[in-house]
């Protein structure tokens, strides 16, 4: 019990390092992040598929813990990256993309629960989100839904932080412009500047 209490006081990076010798310490990582990772999967794929894929995400994370970069004290971005890659793998296996189509053709956004807490602006906001390029939309949703910082999003997507910041800025500007163009008398829900 003492060891588990000590493990809970450690950073994710410390736990990842320690779990290489003591695999049971990985349970603390799971306890800290499983709800957020499951919620991410639900928002993108629905509850049933999220329930099915959650175990695969955590298995991949456990198996990949030896490659975790200890420079990141919080494992959230790394775990979101694993969840994202697991979803993409699933979609490729179960929804073949026609030859010559881009990855956007398998974009899960149409299957996501469209009940956004945006009052009367739901239709305008939905259209504005759909109009965003897939890469910009992904960055915006990771910031808004998952509350990830640009650095964490960069780890999740495997791109530089500067690219994330630019995509986030571009997505916010486009979303605001599109909603205002629709004539809907509302404001775009605030997404904190990061």
N, CA, C and O atoms as a DFTB+ gen file, in Angstrom:
776 C
 N C O
     1  1       0.836      -1.200       0.000
     2  2       0.000       0.000       0.000
     3  2       0.874       1.254       0.000
     4  3       0.580       2.220      -0.705
     5  1       1.936       1.237       0.784
     6  2       2.866       2.366       0.845
     7  2       3.445       2.657      -0.533
     8  3       3.562       3.818      -0.923
     9  1       3.807       1.617      -1.270
    10  2       4.396       1.775      -2.595
    11  2       3.395       2.406      -3.557
    12  3       3.772       3.253      -4.367
    13  1       2.140       2.012      -3.483
    14  2       1.116       2.561      -4.369
    15  2       0.892       4.035      -4.052
    16  3       0.713       4.841      -4.965
    17  1       0.901       4.395      -2.785
    18  2       0.729       5.786      -2.382
    19  2       1.900       6.626      -2.889
    20  3       1.705       7.743      -3.369
    21  1       3.100       6.096      -2.784
    22  2       4.282       6.803      -3.290
    23  2       4.204       6.963      -4.801
    24  3       4.580       8.007      -5.334
    25  1       3.721       5.944      -5.490
    26  2       3.603       6.004      -6.945
    27  2       2.618       7.090      -7.357
    28  3       2.842       7.771      -8.357
    29  1       1.546       7.264      -6.619
    30  2       0.546       8.277      -6.951
    31  2       1.109       9.694      -6.852
    32  3       0.590      10.607      -7.494
    33  1       2.146       9.888      -6.069
    34  2       2.757      11.207      -5.922
    35  2       3.755      11.509      -7.039
    36  3       4.222      12.643      -7.153
    37  1       4.089      10.520      -7.862
    38  2       5.078      10.685      -8.923
    39  2       4.454      11.293     -10.177
    40  3       3.244      11.211     -10.384
    41  1       5.299      11.903     -11.012
    42  2       4.838      12.395     -12.314
    43  2       4.630      11.190     -13.233
    44  3       5.089      10.086     -12.941
    45  1       3.945      11.416     -14.325
    46  2       3.743      10.348     -15.304
    47  2       5.087       9.855     -15.851
    48  3       5.281       8.656     -16.048
    49  1       6.009      10.787     -16.093
    50  2       7.319      10.403     -16.625
    51  2       8.059       9.496     -15.642
    52  3       8.672       8.506     -16.042
    53  1       7.997       9.834     -14.372
    54  2       8.647       8.989     -13.359
    55  2       7.992       7.613     -13.307
    56  3       8.675       6.593     -13.213
    57  1       6.662       7.594     -13.370
    58  2       5.950       6.319     -13.334
    59  2       6.259       5.457     -14.554
    60  3       6.417       4.241     -14.439
    61  1       6.345       6.091     -15.719
    62  2       6.671       5.331     -16.931
    63  2       8.043       4.680     -16.784
    64  3       8.221       3.505     -17.106
    65  1       8.999       5.449     -16.298
    66  2      10.337       4.887     -16.095
    67  2      10.316       3.756     -15.090
    68  3      10.932       2.712     -15.302
    69  1       9.615       3.964     -14.009
    70  2       9.563       2.943     -12.965
    71  2       8.776       1.707     -13.414
    72  3       9.073       0.591     -12.987
    73  1       7.770       1.909     -14.276
    74  2       6.945       0.776     -14.717
    75  2       7.720      -0.187     -15.611
    76  3       7.276      -1.310     -15.847
    77  1       8.863       0.243     -16.104
    78  2       9.701      -0.666     -16.903
    79  2      10.229      -1.801     -16.026
    80  3      10.403      -2.931     -16.484
    81  1      10.476      -1.483     -14.779
    82  2      10.947      -2.500     -13.824
    83  2       9.798      -3.065     -12.987
    84  3       9.820      -4.221     -12.565
    85  1       8.806      -2.224     -12.763
    86  2       7.663      -2.596     -11.929
    87  2       6.382      -2.339     -12.715
    88  3       5.753      -1.295     -12.543
    89  1       5.988      -3.279     -13.578
    90  2       4.834      -3.069     -14.459
    91  2       3.548      -2.672     -13.733
    92  3       2.699      -1.999     -14.316
    93  1       3.393      -3.075     -12.481
    94  2       2.171      -2.726     -11.736
    95  2       2.012      -1.220     -11.559
    96  3       0.895      -0.744     -11.354
    97  1       3.096      -0.463     -11.633
    98  2       3.007       0.992     -11.480
    99  2       2.274       1.648     -12.652
   100  3       1.824       2.788     -12.542
   101  1       2.156       0.942     -13.758
   102  2       1.430       1.491     -14.904
   103  2      -0.044       1.682     -14.568
   104  3      -0.723       2.485     -15.208
   105  1      -0.542       0.961     -13.581
   106  2      -1.946       1.090     -13.156
   107  2      -2.243       2.531     -12.740
   108  3      -3.356       3.012     -12.951
   109  1      -1.279       3.216     -12.160
   110  2      -1.491       4.597     -11.738
   111  2      -1.698       5.493     -12.964
   112  3      -2.532       6.398     -12.940
   113  1      -0.943       5.239     -14.025
   114  2      -1.132       5.987     -15.277
   115  2      -2.555       5.742     -15.785
   116  3      -3.255       6.679     -16.169
   117  1      -2.966       4.498     -15.785
   118  2      -4.326       4.157     -16.219
   119  2      -5.356       4.887     -15.357
   120  3      -6.290       5.489     -15.885
   121  1      -5.191       4.837     -14.042
   122  2      -6.143       5.495     -13.140
   123  2      -6.239       6.996     -13.414
   124  3      -7.326       7.571     -13.357
   125  1      -5.111       7.624     -13.708
   126  2      -5.092       9.068     -13.940
   127  2      -5.768       9.472     -15.251
   128  3      -6.414      10.518     -15.317
   129  1      -5.625       8.658     -16.280
   130  2      -6.006       9.118     -17.615
   131  2      -7.093       8.300     -18.319
   132  3      -7.522       8.678     -19.409
   133  1      -7.541       7.215     -17.740
   134  2      -8.479       6.341     -18.464
   135  2      -9.799       7.031     -18.784
   136  3     -10.346       6.818     -19.866
   137  1     -10.318       7.838     -17.890
   138  2     -11.600       8.513     -18.147
   139  2     -11.471       9.494     -19.308
   140  3     -12.343       9.556     -20.174
   141  1     -10.389      10.255     -19.324
   142  2     -10.190      11.243     -20.402
   143  2      -9.996      10.546     -21.745
   144  3     -10.540      10.991     -22.756
   145  1      -9.231       9.467     -21.767
   146  2      -8.988       8.744     -23.019
   147  2     -10.289       8.104     -23.509
   148  3     -10.575       8.131     -24.706
   149  1     -11.065       7.541     -22.615
   150  2     -12.343       6.943     -23.002
   151  2     -13.281       8.018     -23.549
   152  3     -13.952       7.801     -24.558
   153  1     -13.330       9.174     -22.889
   154  2     -14.188      10.264     -23.357
   155  2     -13.772      10.716     -24.758
   156  3     -14.623      11.001     -25.601
   157  1     -12.478      10.780     -24.998
   158  2     -11.962      11.129     -26.331
   159  2     -12.473      10.129     -27.376
   160  3     -12.946      10.521     -28.443
   161  1     -12.373       8.853     -27.059
   162  2     -12.836       7.810     -27.985
   163  2     -14.338       7.908     -28.219
   164  3     -14.798       7.753     -29.351
   165  1     -15.105       8.162     -27.167
   166  2     -16.561       8.273     -27.290
   167  2     -16.937       9.432     -28.198
   168  3     -17.802       9.294     -29.063
   169  1     -16.285      10.581     -28.003
   170  2     -16.616      11.757     -28.812
   171  2     -16.314      11.541     -30.285
   172  3     -16.961      12.147     -31.140
   173  1     -15.368      10.712     -30.590
   174  2     -14.982      10.517     -31.980
   175  2     -15.594       9.281     -32.621
   176  3     -15.708       9.219     -33.845
   177  1     -15.983       8.310     -31.833
   178  2     -16.427       7.056     -32.435
   179  2     -17.717       6.495     -31.845
   180  3     -18.213       5.478     -32.329
   181  1     -18.262       7.115     -30.834
   182  2     -19.451       6.585     -30.185
   183  2     -19.077       5.642     -29.044
   184  3     -17.973       5.100     -28.999
   185  1     -20.014       5.463     -28.136
   186  2     -19.737       4.707     -26.919
   187  2     -19.371       3.245     -27.175
   188  3     -18.427       2.730     -26.576
   189  1     -20.098       2.585     -28.045
   190  2     -19.846       1.154     -28.252
   191  2     -18.440       0.908     -28.795
   192  3     -17.707       0.066     -28.276
   193  1     -18.070       1.641     -29.834
   194  2     -16.736       1.460     -30.397
   195  2     -15.666       1.898     -29.405
   196  3     -14.608       1.276     -29.316
   197  1     -15.939       2.965     -28.660
   198  2     -14.984       3.418     -27.636
   199  2     -14.749       2.323     -26.607
   200  3     -13.612       2.057     -26.218
   201  1     -15.826       1.695     -26.173
   202  2     -15.687       0.599     -25.205
   203  2     -14.857      -0.541     -25.797
   204  3     -14.048      -1.157     -25.103
   205  1     -15.065      -0.811     -27.080
   206  2     -14.324      -1.889     -27.742
   207  2     -12.845      -1.558     -27.893
   208  3     -11.994      -2.434     -27.737
   209  1     -12.536      -0.307     -28.193
   210  2     -11.152       0.071     -28.491
   211  2     -10.338       0.478     -27.269
   212  3      -9.109       0.503     -27.333
   213  1     -10.989       0.792     -26.173
   214  2     -10.260       1.275     -25.000
   215  2      -9.187       0.283     -24.541
   216  3      -8.066       0.688     -24.232
   217  1      -9.510      -0.979     -24.495
   218  2      -8.536      -1.983     -24.078
   219  2      -7.337      -2.029     -25.005
   220  3      -6.200      -2.181     -24.558
   221  1      -7.598      -1.895     -26.310
   222  2      -6.499      -1.905     -27.283
   223  2      -5.586      -0.696     -27.088
   224  3      -4.365      -0.814     -27.194
   225  1      -6.176       0.466     -26.802
   226  2      -5.377       1.675     -26.565
   227  2      -4.448       1.449     -25.373
   228  3      -3.259       1.759     -25.442
   229  1      -4.985       0.916     -24.294
   230  2      -4.180       0.744     -23.091
   231  2      -3.146      -0.373     -23.251
   232  3      -2.062      -0.304     -22.672
   233  1      -3.473      -1.380     -24.020
   234  2      -2.488      -2.425     -24.298
   235  2      -1.318      -1.840     -25.082
   236  3      -0.158      -2.117     -24.778
   237  1      -1.631      -1.025     -26.099
   238  2      -0.571      -0.388     -26.883
   239  2       0.267       0.548     -26.015
   240  3       1.488       0.610     -26.154
   241  1      -0.398       1.271     -25.123
   242  2       0.331       2.179     -24.234
   243  2       1.259       1.386     -23.305
   244  3       2.417       1.756     -23.108
   245  1       0.748       0.314     -22.749
   246  2       1.574      -0.506     -21.852
   247  2       2.770      -1.075     -22.610
   248  3       3.895      -1.043     -22.112
   249  1       2.531      -1.588     -23.798
   250  2       3.621      -2.169     -24.584
   251  2       4.609      -1.103     -25.046
   252  3       5.792      -1.395     -25.224
   253  1       4.142       0.121     -25.240
   254  2       5.009       1.190     -25.725
   255  2       5.635       2.031     -24.638
   256  3       6.326       3.005     -24.939
   257  1       5.416       1.686     -23.385
   258  2       5.911       2.515     -22.288
   259  2       7.426       2.634     -22.277
   260  3       7.962       3.604     -21.740
   261  1       8.121       1.676     -22.854
   262  2       9.592       1.722     -22.892
   263  2      10.086       2.841     -23.802
   264  3      11.207       3.322     -23.632
   265  1       9.277       3.259     -24.756
   266  2       9.660       4.320     -25.669
   267  2       9.145       5.694     -25.257
   268  3       9.298       6.661     -26.003
   269  1       8.544       5.788     -24.092
   270  2       8.004       7.068     -23.626
   271  2       9.134       8.064     -23.391
   272  3      10.150       7.731     -22.781
   273  1       8.945       9.297     -23.883
   274  2       9.941      10.355     -23.726
   275  2       9.774      10.994     -22.354
   276  3       8.792      11.693     -22.106
   277  1      10.718      10.758     -21.473
   278  2      10.647      11.244     -20.094
   279  2      10.713      12.761     -20.002
   280  3      10.522      13.312     -18.918
   281  1      10.975      13.446     -21.096
   282  2      10.977      14.908     -21.082
   283  2       9.559      15.451     -20.865
   284  3       9.389      16.613     -20.495
   285  1       8.553      14.617     -21.093
   286  2       7.164      15.027     -20.904
   287  2       6.665      14.497     -19.563
   288  3       6.415      13.299     -19.432
   289  1       6.516      15.372     -18.560
   290  2       6.075      14.902     -17.242
   291  2       4.642      14.382     -17.237
   292  3       4.293      13.552     -16.398
   293  1       3.803      14.860     -18.167
   294  2       2.403      14.434     -18.252
   295  2       2.230      13.579     -19.514
   296  3       2.616      13.998     -20.606
   297  1       1.666      12.417     -19.368
   298  2       1.534      11.461     -20.478
   299  2       0.289      11.672     -21.331
   300  3       0.069      10.920     -22.281
   301  1      -0.526      12.667     -21.021
   302  2      -1.788      12.837     -21.761
   303  2      -1.606      12.926     -23.267
   304  3      -2.272      12.208     -24.012
   305  1      -0.723      13.787     -23.721
   306  2      -0.527      13.948     -25.165
   307  2      -0.107      12.653     -25.829
   308  3      -0.586      12.322     -26.913
   309  1       0.775      11.929     -25.192
   310  2       1.249      10.637     -25.698
   311  2       0.091       9.644     -25.774
   312  3      -0.049       8.917     -26.757
   313  1      -0.736       9.621     -24.732
   314  2      -1.874       8.695     -24.699
   315  2      -2.934       9.065     -25.747
   316  3      -3.513       8.183     -26.380
   317  1      -3.186      10.363     -25.928
   318  2      -4.124      10.780     -26.972
   319  2      -3.594      10.371     -28.346
   320  3      -4.370       9.974     -29.215
   321  1      -2.298      10.463     -28.544
   322  2      -1.705      10.022     -29.811
   323  2      -1.945       8.543     -30.053
   324  3      -2.271       8.136     -31.168
   325  1      -1.785       7.739     -29.014
   326  2      -2.041       6.304     -29.144
   327  2      -3.518       6.055     -29.446
   328  3      -3.850       5.231     -30.298
   329  1      -4.403       6.768     -28.746
   330  2      -5.844       6.607     -28.986
   331  2      -6.197       7.023     -30.414
   332  3      -6.970       6.343     -31.090
   333  1      -5.640       8.121     -30.862
   334  2      -5.901       8.593     -32.228
   335  2      -5.421       7.574     -33.254
   336  3      -6.141       7.268     -34.204
   337  1      -4.229       7.053     -33.073
   338  2      -3.700       6.068     -34.013
   339  2      -4.500       4.774     -33.984
   340  3      -4.679       4.136     -35.022
   341  1      -4.978       4.381     -32.824
   342  2      -5.810       3.184     -32.711
   343  2      -7.121       3.380     -33.477
   344  3      -7.566       2.479     -34.188
   345  1      -7.735       4.552     -33.334
   346  2      -8.961       4.847     -34.089
   347  2      -8.697       4.846     -35.586
   348  3      -9.461       4.261     -36.354
   349  1      -7.631       5.491     -35.999
   350  2      -7.314       5.546     -37.428
   351  2      -7.084       4.143     -37.985
   352  3      -7.526       3.826     -39.089
   353  1      -6.400       3.318     -37.226
   354  2      -6.165       1.939     -37.661
   355  2      -7.498       1.204     -37.798
   356  3      -7.722       0.487     -38.773
   357  1      -8.370       1.386     -36.825
   358  2      -9.681       0.735     -36.864
   359  2     -10.469       1.192     -38.091
   360  3     -11.052       0.370     -38.799
   361  1     -10.487       2.504     -38.343
   362  2     -11.250       3.018     -39.481
   363  2     -10.684       2.509     -40.800
   364  3     -11.439       2.202     -41.723
   365  1      -9.387       2.418     -40.891
   366  2      -8.790       1.887     -42.130
   367  2      -9.166       0.427     -42.335
   368  3      -9.389       0.004     -43.469
   369  1      -9.238      -0.340     -41.271
   370  2      -9.564      -1.751     -41.364
   371  2     -11.038      -1.987     -41.663
   372  3     -11.386      -2.950     -42.347
   373  1     -11.901      -1.119     -41.158
   374  2     -13.336      -1.351     -41.263
   375  2     -14.081      -0.423     -42.207
   376  3     -15.251      -0.660     -42.506
   377  1     -13.440       0.606     -42.671
   378  2     -14.049       1.519     -43.636
   379  2     -13.027       1.783     -44.734
   380  3     -12.324       2.793     -44.695
   381  1     -12.938       0.901     -45.698
   382  2     -11.935       1.120     -46.740
   383  2     -12.164       2.438     -47.475
   384  3     -13.291       2.780     -47.831
   385  1     -11.082       3.162     -47.692
   386  2     -11.140       4.421     -48.415
   387  2     -10.988       4.116     -49.899
   388  3     -10.068       3.394     -50.283
   389  1     -11.867       4.648     -50.739
   390  2     -11.759       4.393     -52.184
   391  2     -10.392       4.822     -52.719
   392  3      -9.779       5.762     -52.212
   393  1      -9.933       4.121     -53.741
   394  2      -8.635       4.430     -54.348
   395  2      -8.609       5.883     -54.792
   396  3      -9.565       6.384     -55.384
   397  1      -7.503       6.549     -54.499
   398  2      -7.336       7.940     -54.901
   399  2      -7.940       8.938     -53.930
   400  3      -7.712      10.139     -54.072
   401  1      -8.702       8.477     -52.947
   402  2      -9.295       9.401     -51.986
   403  2      -8.263       9.762     -50.932
   404  3      -7.322       9.008     -50.683
   405  1      -8.449      10.916     -50.318
   406  2      -7.551      11.328     -49.246
   407  2      -8.068      10.764     -47.939
   408  3      -9.166      10.212     -47.870
   409  1      -7.260      10.914     -46.910
   410  2      -7.666      10.400     -45.603
   411  2      -8.915      11.103     -45.091
   412  3      -9.634      10.542     -44.263
   413  1      -9.191      12.305     -45.555
   414  2     -10.372      13.042     -45.129
   415  2     -11.638      12.242     -45.406
   416  3     -12.631      12.402     -44.697
   417  1     -11.621      11.380     -46.427
   418  2     -12.796      10.572     -46.745
   419  2     -13.178       9.662     -45.594
   420  3     -14.344       9.284     -45.473
   421  1     -12.225       9.299     -44.743
   422  2     -12.536       8.441     -43.606
   423  2     -12.631       9.242     -42.313
   424  3     -12.568       8.672     -41.223
   425  1     -12.783      10.555     -42.428
   426  2     -12.883      11.423     -41.267
   427  2     -14.097      11.016     -40.443
   428  3     -15.192      10.890     -40.990
   429  1     -13.928      10.809     -39.152
   430  2     -15.025      10.339     -38.316
   431  2     -16.026      11.415     -37.914
   432  3     -17.046      11.095     -37.305
   433  1     -15.764      12.688     -38.237
   434  2     -16.627      13.755     -37.742
   435  2     -18.105      13.522     -37.991
   436  3     -18.887      13.775     -37.075
   437  1     -18.559      13.060     -39.155
   438  2     -19.996      12.865     -39.352
   439  2     -20.612      11.860     -38.369
   440  3     -21.814      11.915     -38.110
   441  1     -19.817      10.960     -37.829
   442  2     -20.348       9.965     -36.910
   443  2     -20.320      10.410     -35.453
   444  3     -20.838       9.719     -34.576
   445  1     -19.716      11.564     -35.198
   446  2     -19.605      12.049     -33.827
   447  2     -20.957      12.596     -33.383
   448  3     -21.706      13.155     -34.184
   449  1     -21.255      12.433     -32.119
   450  2     -22.491      12.973     -31.553
   451  2     -22.526      14.476     -31.782
   452  3     -21.647      15.199     -31.314
   453  1     -23.547      14.950     -32.508
   454  2     -23.609      16.344     -32.914
   455  2     -24.267      17.263     -31.886
   456  3     -24.479      18.446     -32.156
   457  1     -24.585      16.734     -30.732
   458  2     -25.216      17.564     -29.717
   459  2     -24.173      18.455     -29.056
   460  3     -23.587      18.086     -28.039
   461  1     -23.951      19.600     -29.625
   462  2     -22.994      20.555     -29.082
   463  2     -23.743      21.514     -28.164
   464  3     -24.878      21.901     -28.443
   465  1     -23.112      21.883     -27.095
   466  2     -23.726      22.791     -26.151
   467  2     -23.531      24.224     -26.642
   468  3     -22.803      25.009     -26.034
   469  1     -24.201      24.553     -27.762
   470  2     -24.041      25.874     -28.351
   471  2     -25.395      26.519     -28.630
   472  3     -25.488      27.419     -29.464
   473  1     -26.431      26.077     -27.954
   474  2     -27.745      26.693     -28.075
   475  2     -28.249      26.757     -29.498
   476  3     -28.206      25.767     -30.228
   477  1     -28.727      27.925     -29.891
   478  2     -29.315      28.110     -31.220
   479  2     -28.284      28.055     -32.337
   480  3     -28.661      27.948     -33.504
   481  1     -27.012      28.123     -32.024
   482  2     -25.985      28.169     -33.060
   483  2     -25.499      26.787     -33.478
   484  3     -24.516      26.684     -34.212
   485  1     -26.153      25.739     -33.038
   486  2     -25.686      24.388     -33.327
   487  2     -25.513      24.134     -34.821
   488  3     -24.475      23.619     -35.237
   489  1     -26.487      24.478     -35.617
   490  2     -26.399      24.216     -37.064
   491  2     -25.272      25.029     -37.695
   492  3     -24.503      24.507     -38.502
   493  1     -25.174      26.298     -37.331
   494  2     -24.115      27.146     -37.894
   495  2     -22.742      26.671     -37.432
   496  3     -21.795      26.634     -38.218
   497  1     -22.639      26.314     -36.178
   498  2     -21.361      25.840     -35.654
   499  2     -20.982      24.517     -36.300
   500  3     -19.818      24.300     -36.635
   501  1     -21.947      23.643     -36.475
   502  2     -21.699      22.356     -37.129
   503  2     -21.189      22.564     -38.562
   504  3     -20.217      21.935     -38.980
   505  1     -21.852      23.448     -39.300
   506  2     -21.435      23.732     -40.675
   507  2     -20.046      24.344     -40.709
   508  3     -19.237      24.011     -41.575
   509  1     -19.767      25.239     -39.770
   510  2     -18.446      25.869     -39.718
   511  2     -17.362      24.843     -39.386
   512  3     -16.277      24.882     -39.966
   513  1     -17.641      23.943     -38.475
   514  2     -16.674      22.888     -38.148
   515  2     -16.460      21.961     -39.339
   516  3     -15.329      21.574     -39.633
   517  1     -17.538      21.609     -40.020
   518  2     -17.427      20.742     -41.197
   519  2     -16.615      21.399     -42.308
   520  3     -15.948      20.713     -43.082
   521  1     -16.670      22.734     -42.386
   522  2     -15.961      23.458     -43.440
   523  2     -14.458      23.559     -43.172
   524  3     -13.685      23.832     -44.090
   525  1     -14.044      23.345     -41.938
   526  2     -12.607      23.428     -41.624
   527  2     -11.849      22.274     -42.270
   528  3     -12.389      21.175     -42.401
   529  1     -10.615      22.513     -42.672
   530  2      -9.777      21.389     -43.118
   531  2      -9.633      20.388     -41.961
   532  3      -9.614      20.786     -40.796
   533  1      -9.532      19.122     -42.275
   534  2      -9.487      18.075     -41.243
   535  2      -8.375      18.316     -40.222
   536  3      -8.584      18.109     -39.027
   537  1      -7.205      18.747     -40.673
   538  2      -6.082      18.964     -39.748
   539  2      -6.386      20.098     -38.777
   540  3      -6.068      19.999     -37.592
   541  1      -6.997      21.176     -39.266
   542  2      -7.343      22.295     -38.394
   543  2      -8.442      21.904     -37.411
   544  3      -8.392      22.262     -36.235
   545  1      -9.440      21.162     -37.907
   546  2     -10.538      20.720     -37.048
   547  2     -10.018      19.823     -35.926
   548  3     -10.445      19.949     -34.779
   549  1      -9.096      18.917     -36.258
   550  2      -8.542      18.011     -35.244
   551  2      -7.830      18.793     -34.144
   552  3      -7.999      18.491     -32.962
   553  1      -7.039      19.790     -34.519
   554  2      -6.333      20.613     -33.533
   555  2      -7.328      21.366     -32.664
   556  3      -7.179      21.409     -31.443
   557  1      -8.336      21.955     -33.280
   558  2      -9.341      22.713     -32.541
   559  2     -10.087      21.817     -31.551
   560  3     -10.308      22.208     -30.405
   561  1     -10.469      20.633     -31.985
   562  2     -11.210      19.726     -31.097
   563  2     -10.333      19.198     -29.965
   564  3     -10.817      19.011     -28.848
   565  1      -9.059      18.957     -30.236
   566  2      -8.164      18.530     -29.163
   567  2      -8.001      19.633     -28.125
   568  3      -7.897      19.352     -26.931
   569  1      -7.978      20.880     -28.570
   570  2      -7.873      22.001     -27.629
   571  2      -9.183      22.206     -26.867
   572  3      -9.178      22.408     -25.653
   573  1     -10.309      22.153     -27.593
   574  2     -11.599      22.450     -26.974
   575  2     -12.147      21.284     -26.150
   576  3     -12.522      21.463     -24.992
   577  1     -12.192      20.105     -26.740
   578  2     -12.794      18.958     -26.050
   579  2     -11.859      18.308     -25.048
   580  3     -12.277      17.915     -23.958
   581  1     -10.602      18.197     -25.417
   582  2      -9.671      17.456     -24.563
   583  2      -8.869      18.370     -23.654
   584  3      -8.156      17.897     -22.769
   585  1      -8.982      19.689     -23.866
   586  2      -8.283      20.680     -23.060
   587  2      -6.765      20.460     -23.078
   588  3      -6.087      20.607     -22.061
   589  1      -6.257      20.105     -24.253
   590  2      -4.817      19.903     -24.402
   591  2      -4.146      21.216     -24.771
   592  3      -4.719      22.047     -25.475
   593  1      -2.931      21.387     -24.288
   594  2      -2.120      22.553     -24.658
   595  2      -1.545      22.318     -26.052
   596  3      -1.537      21.183     -26.528
   597  1      -1.064      23.372     -26.714
   598  2      -0.429      23.170     -28.020
   599  2       0.724      22.165     -27.972
   600  3       0.908      21.393     -28.913
   601  1       1.487      22.169     -26.904
   602  2       2.583      21.201     -26.782
   603  2       2.059      19.773     -26.707
   604  3       2.619      18.868     -27.326
   605  1       0.988      19.573     -25.950
   606  2       0.394      18.233     -25.853
   607  2      -0.230      17.814     -27.178
   608  3      -0.149      16.648     -27.564
   609  1      -0.852      18.760     -27.875
   610  2      -1.434      18.449     -29.180
   611  2      -0.327      18.065     -30.153
   612  3      -0.491      17.146     -30.955
   613  1       0.802      18.772     -30.083
   614  2       1.940      18.461     -30.952
   615  2       2.409      17.032     -30.732
   616  3       2.706      16.322     -31.693
   617  1       2.479      16.604     -29.477
   618  2       2.867      15.227     -29.175
   619  2       1.814      14.264     -29.707
   620  3       2.154      13.240     -30.301
   621  1       0.547      14.579     -29.501
   622  2      -0.552      13.731     -29.964
   623  2      -0.500      13.510     -31.473
   624  3      -0.655      12.386     -31.951
   625  1      -0.279      14.596     -32.218
   626  2      -0.325      14.529     -33.673
   627  2       1.032      14.258     -34.310
   628  3       1.114      13.931     -35.494
   629  1       2.090      14.393     -33.527
   630  2       3.426      14.169     -34.076
   631  2       3.874      15.280     -35.018
   632  3       4.558      15.024     -36.009
   633  1       3.484      16.519     -34.704
   634  2       3.877      17.678     -35.506
   635  2       4.504      18.719     -34.579
   636  3       4.327      18.641     -33.363
   637  1       5.235      19.693     -35.133
   638  2       5.838      20.735     -34.291
   639  2       4.784      21.605     -33.600
   640  3       3.677      21.774     -34.112
   641  1       5.136      22.152     -32.435
   642  2       4.222      23.025     -31.686
   643  2       3.821      24.245     -32.491
   644  3       2.677      24.692     -32.414
   645  1       4.750      24.785     -33.261
   646  2       4.430      25.944     -34.087
   647  2       3.341      25.649     -35.105
   648  3       2.485      26.492     -35.375
   649  1       3.377      24.456     -35.663
   650  2       2.343      24.036     -36.609
   651  2       0.998      23.962     -35.911
   652  3      -0.018      24.376     -36.469
   653  1       0.987      23.441     -34.698
   654  2      -0.254      23.353     -33.922
   655  2      -0.801      24.738     -33.639
   656  3      -1.993      24.989     -33.811
   657  1       0.071      25.637     -33.207
   658  2      -0.385      26.997     -32.885
   659  2      -0.968      27.684     -34.124
   660  3      -1.988      28.366     -34.026
   661  1      -0.346      27.516     -35.262
   662  2      -0.841      28.119     -36.498
   663  2      -2.191      27.510     -36.881
   664  3      -3.123      28.238     -37.220
   665  1      -2.301      26.187     -36.831
   666  2      -3.568      25.542     -37.187
   667  2      -4.690      25.972     -36.239
   668  3      -5.825      26.183     -36.665
   669  1      -4.364      26.099     -34.961
   670  2      -5.357      26.500     -33.970
   671  2      -5.820      27.932     -34.234
   672  3      -7.016      28.221     -34.185
   673  1      -4.887      28.812     -34.508
   674  2      -5.230      30.199     -34.831
   675  2      -6.101      30.252     -36.090
   676  3      -7.133      30.922     -36.112
   677  1      -5.679      29.550     -37.118
   678  2      -6.414      29.537     -38.392
   679  2      -7.817      28.954     -38.204
   680  3      -8.779      29.470     -38.772
   681  1      -7.941      27.889     -37.418
   682  2      -9.245      27.260     -37.188
   683  2     -10.176      28.189     -36.424
   684  3     -11.353      28.305     -36.766
   685  1      -9.665      28.846     -35.400
   686  2     -10.497      29.776     -34.630
   687  2     -10.999      30.914     -35.510
   688  3     -12.176      31.276     -35.473
   689  1     -10.087      31.471     -36.300
   690  2     -10.468      32.591     -37.171
   691  2     -11.513      32.147     -38.201
   692  3     -12.504      32.843     -38.422
   693  1     -11.292      31.000     -38.820
   694  2     -12.231      30.499     -39.825
   695  2     -13.585      30.174     -39.197
   696  3     -14.629      30.463     -39.783
   697  1     -13.570      29.581     -38.021
   698  2     -14.817      29.225     -37.339
   699  2     -15.617      30.478     -37.012
   700  3     -16.825      30.524     -37.244
   701  1     -14.956      31.482     -36.481
   702  2     -15.629      32.734     -36.138
   703  2     -16.208      33.392     -37.386
   704  3     -17.361      33.824     -37.389
   705  1     -15.411      33.466     -38.438
   706  2     -15.872      34.074     -39.689
   707  2     -17.066      33.322     -40.261
   708  3     -18.049      33.941     -40.667
   709  1     -16.994      32.008     -40.298
   710  2     -18.056      31.186     -40.884
   711  2     -19.362      31.323     -40.099
   712  3     -20.430      31.433     -40.701
   713  1     -19.294      31.318     -38.789
   714  2     -20.506      31.434     -37.977
   715  2     -21.127      32.813     -38.164
   716  3     -22.347      32.936     -38.275
   717  1     -20.293      33.849     -38.199
   718  2     -20.835      35.203     -38.400
   719  2     -21.441      35.358     -39.791
   720  3     -22.448      36.047     -39.955
   721  1     -20.839      34.726     -40.788
   722  2     -21.373      34.783     -42.152
   723  2     -22.735      34.113     -42.243
   724  3     -23.568      34.496     -43.064
   725  1     -22.958      33.120     -41.405
   726  2     -24.228      32.388     -41.471
   727  2     -25.403      33.249     -41.032
   728  3     -26.561      32.917     -41.283
   729  1     -25.087      34.364     -40.372
   730  2     -26.152      35.258     -39.933
   731  2     -26.780      34.847     -38.625
   732  3     -27.743      35.471     -38.181
   733  1     -26.259      33.814     -37.998
   734  2     -26.788      33.371     -36.715
   735  2     -26.392      34.386     -35.654
   736  3     -25.203      34.652     -35.475
   737  1     -27.358      34.958     -34.948
   738  2     -27.041      35.966     -33.940
   739  2     -26.504      35.305     -32.672
   740  3     -27.222      35.180     -31.681
   741  1     -25.279      34.897     -32.705
   742  2     -24.663      34.244     -31.561
   743  2     -23.168      34.439     -31.626
   744  3     -22.624      34.892     -32.633
   745  1     -22.536      34.102     -30.576
   746  2     -21.086      34.152     -30.602
   747  2     -20.562      32.728     -30.583
   748  3     -21.208      31.817     -30.064
   749  1     -19.399      32.552     -31.149
   750  2     -18.760      31.245     -31.146
   751  2     -18.344      30.939     -29.723
   752  3     -17.751      31.796     -29.068
   753  1     -18.635      29.733     -29.213
   754  2     -18.220      29.408     -27.854
   755  2     -16.729      29.643     -27.684
   756  3     -15.923      29.248     -28.527
   757  1     -16.379      30.282     -26.598
   758  2     -14.979      30.643     -26.353
   759  2     -14.119      29.396     -26.158
   760  3     -14.490      28.455     -25.457
   761  1     -12.984      29.428     -26.792
   762  2     -11.967      28.406     -26.586
   763  2     -10.754      29.174     -26.121
   764  3     -10.198      29.987     -26.860
   765  1     -10.343      28.914     -24.893
   766  2      -9.239      29.674     -24.312
   767  2      -8.038      29.723     -25.220
   768  3      -7.676      28.742     -25.869
   769  1      -7.424      30.899     -25.252
   770  2      -6.163      31.030     -25.981
   771  2      -5.109      30.275     -25.205
   772  3      -5.008      30.392     -23.984
   773  1      -4.325      29.497     -25.933
   774  2      -3.259      28.727     -25.293
   775  2      -1.927      29.093     -25.884
   776  3      -0.900      28.551     -25.476
